[in-house]
């Protein structure tokens, strides 16, 4: 009988300790990270042969994991989460005609990279000029996609339509007098 009480006590104690170590359903992270993409802006004109001014703020309720950037031609598809922004009484969410003979021989610019330098942080400010557009990149509309994962695997995405233009035709509104 002592042995039966001992086994019952050990079983009860083990189950209490085991269940106390498990997280309750309220502790599971189901909240997506938050992305504030400051640059490039919707409809930005990015010059071929130049670096892209990239600036964003990230936050998560528990911990960030990683982020990646994907830039690809907008030809033939669209993203449902992109934002149409109106400037100067015309809509920048339309196709531009870049079918001149010189542009027809250029290759579409593609870029994809991931970073995990934000891992474990709750907030992060990202600012860099690491992405350089090929000087011979095809001119036209591109999708600039940022995907952020938090430590639990929740995902948030932000889409922008940007334009690759000829040198000298881009937006020049970035202050280079501060630290990057």
Order of alpha helices (4+ residues) and beta strands (2+ residues): alpha-beta-beta-beta-beta-beta-beta-alpha-beta-beta-beta-beta
